[in-house]
Amino acid sequence: MSCRNPRLNASGCPDPTAFAAVGRVIRTERKKSQPAKVYICSPFKGDVETNTANAIRYCRFAVEKGYFPIAPHVYLPRFMDDDVPAERELALSFGLRLLGGCKAVWVFGEYVSEGMKREIAAAMKQGIQIKRFNAKMEEISL
């Protein structure tokens, strides 16, 4: 069995148009089979232990709904110190970069912290859909 060059047509001539078209179809199909990313926006500061446990529950909720949760405040504090202002700012900037690749922002809880306000404002500026949920993970209107 020979290894055929995908950039060549059946006659062995370069065919960049067909190669590009096939590539687009493959990328589109891959995207369809992957769950959409949603950004989990919930409080972190204050009762860090409870807030982290809640964020993990919210991530699980997103997975159960068929989404890929992005929750920087679940993993960044493992190696960055939220009590050091420069590290907190850096962590928030990392989160905002991750936000850009998400289909939606899911805001959880009754309280909206300053960090959450920044995430919501960035999502609005980028035209990313925002959904609001209470602490029981019931969707509420904005």
PyMOL commands that set and color helices and strands:
alter all, ss='L'
color gray80, all
select helices_A, chain A and resi 16-33+48-64+72-78+85-99+114-126
alter helices_A, ss='H'
color red, helices_A
select strands_A, chain A and resi 37-41+68-70+104-108+129-133+139-140
alter strands_A, ss='S'
color yellow, strands_A
deselect
rebuild
show_as cartoon
